[in-house]
């Protein structure tokens, strides 16, 4: 499996299932972020909520002859060999009164379980944790202001105990949104991390005992 960060909360996840290369794209963004989304193709697009910096589906091209399958609601799905669970969450600490709702997406692809937290604004409830279960790779927002901040993100890492955690939704060069960078989250996680251009993983590569922090350069 290959995981590429395209900026903000957008990732490209690629895995061969049978004879087909399947591509999942999460939360494609528009120009309001200050970044330009690269030209990408997808079989599946997940959209955590309808804000333009997470829901620019029209910018994603079909990977095959058919248009990508767009998942933008809570529920259970099976698409091209990918099992998906959409779990409701709140975009703020006031049960959505300020910024509305968001969706957590859990993907299981060839035995690897990935969790994309979307624009979550709170730590996880017991009900959410029960639905989430085991997680191998977790994508967590860390920039604060519109989502959880570094401290709450670190708390979610402790709640979920993923094998690998990848931060997202933070300030990098070019981003016009007023959010924090990744440094505070690095500190919360003990400043132990690996920086990669792209993450390549198989089941046997996953850490067994501890959570590994991976910082991805924008691809």
Buried (B, 14 or more C-beta within 10 A) or exposed (E): BBBBBBBBBBBBBBBEEEEEEBBBBBBBBBEEBBBEBEEBEBBBBBBBBEBEBBBBBEBBEEBEEEBBBBBBEBEEBEBBBBEBBBBBBBBBBEEBEEBBBBBBBBBBBBEBBBBBBBBBBBBBEEEBBEBBEEBBBBBBBBBBEBBBBBBBBBBBBEBBEBBBBBBBBBBBEEBEBEBBBBEBBBEBBEEEBEEBEEBEBEEEEBEEEEBBBBBBEBB
